[in-house]
Amino acid sequence: MKPIYSIALFFSLFLFSCNQEPTLQKYFVENTENKNFLALDISPGILNVDQTKLSSEQKTALQSFDKMNVLAFKLNDKNKAQFEVERAKVSLILKDKKYQQLMKFGSGKEGASVSYVGSDEHIEEFVFFANKKEAGFAVIRVLGKDMNPTNIMTMMQVIQKSNIDLEQLKPLQQLMK
């Protein structure tokens, strides 16, 4: 009988120790199927870059980028109360100390912020949060391995030279209409 109690105690401690705090990843998963949201996963393939024309720094920057997750809430007359609730949820998540804010502009009701997860030289995730009280809000997670500010600047150069596959962005274009 003691082994059964030991196993039950182990599982109850395991379940109790699981982190119940909200995270952006959980938020994305919970709202992917919500009709008020548009969710997109964008791969590095969107850039359509000729790897042979890239410098070693540009290749390193590109390799540090895994994917981008986009979650956008489109505001309309029927979901204004839900908009306020959802925007507050995202703001609360981003106040967690694991999200280090790089910059913020605008007011609390309108504006944008850029945060990151990780250390200065080993960034795992960049988070862009933009909201406008007449349109809605968007949260963009840029996920990667060992990203750093230099890689991000280099990546911007690669994006300028790329032939972006606009087909992957069609859902976002429809949201903006």
Steps between C-alpha positions, in 0.01 A plus 500: 500500500788739568615503134156622394515790750852581386395509136193712582714741703755525217236581238325753721832678565578489127165652408528761774846606381390560142506870416145632487599857419395638163761512225489633146532147365193388698317815394572429133384138532181596685400761239607339173147377430321806643295676229616844621864413433711435195794268563793448264826308518762639264811305413838637386408371155283810453816698424590310181868587543777369273734352763798519264481880495507539879804588708597269786350749748174506306489118489560486876221752561262306274586172672423651842139565391258205535153642443258778569160458668241771442178535696278795411170610653276682252275746679139545388177638652408163654825420683608827663468362855692186403770718343561677832516167687740342251725804480523505879594129501788558258620805693499297821698216340759745369548646849655168610867554581610245239392749230762774499367813332730662245275787406148630525330782318153645505257489790344205680194516274697529174856425419752223481770328698796276424613246758727199503558178690854384576826680556645782290714262292273194502149621423241226459201714413414854395146619566337789315167616645308773320150620575265765375164556664321546165649194326609233748836362597770263379762297681795376300744247644831462316652173617858391448820362640771722642367813334670823600456867410766477227320204342173691507656801323662268245168322453340835415755538219417151375128581505561814291681290237247215508221414264230453765236236425188713542275193476582418865386849599160498325307437824661811653413707194136391535506602868612852411205560265 
